[in-house]
Amino acid sequence: MLILQRKEGESLLIGDEVEVTVLAVEAGRVRLAIQAPRDVTILRSELKVAAQANREAADEEVSPLELLDALRNREGKS
């Protein structure tokens, strides 16, 4: 992992086509501008993790009736 320090207005290049610029640093948050070709996917890491979890959940083979029974059992315990 490469760790760099940048100030507001400074940027870094990733390859020849991606530029990341620091727009602002305020209250523990950093605002970034990313300039990249349209075919480059830019995604926040937490969204990628959530998408993977959704795919894994969708791949589980559980019948709708089993899910309904589990829900009924859970509601009965409340």
N, C-alpha and C positions, 0 to 999 in steps of 0.2 A: 504494500500500500504506500502510495506517495502522499505525503502531507505537505501542503503549501500554505503559506500565509499570504493573504491578499487584502488590500485596503479597498474602501469604496472607490468605484470607478476603475479598478484594475481588473484584468481578465487573465484567463489562461486558455490555452489551445489544447484540444484533444485531437490528435491527428491533424489533417489539413482542413477539415470541414466543420469542426465543432468548436465554438468559442463560448466560454462561460464567463460572464461579467458579474462582479459584485455590485449590486445597485445600492444596497443599504445594509447597515448593521445597527439594529435598534432592539433594546430590551431582550437580549439573548436570542434574537432571531436574525437570520441572514436572508436577504432578498437577492435572488440570482436571476440573471437573464441568460437564456441559453439560445444560441443561434446555431441551427443545424439543418441539414437537408431534410425535406419532408419524409424521406424513407427511413430516417433514424428514429427509432422509438425512444421517447423520453417518458419515464414513469417513476413516480415516487416509490421507494423500496417497500414501504408498508402496503401499497396497493398490489405490488407484485406478490408479496407474501399472502395477502388475502385472496387474490385470484387463484393461487396455487392451492390454498386450503379449500376454496370452493370447488375446484376441479376434483380434488381428492374426495370430498364429501359426495359429489355427484357420481363418482365412480363406485362408491360403496353400493353393494347389492342388498338393499333392504326394501322389502315390499311396502307399499303404502299402508297395508293393514297392520304390519308390524309397527310402523311409525305411529299410527293412530292408537294402537294398544299402549305403546310406551307413553304417549301423551296422556291418555286416560289414566294410566297408573300414576303418573306424576301429579296430575290434578287431584287424584284421590288422596294423596299423601299430604297435600297442603292443608 
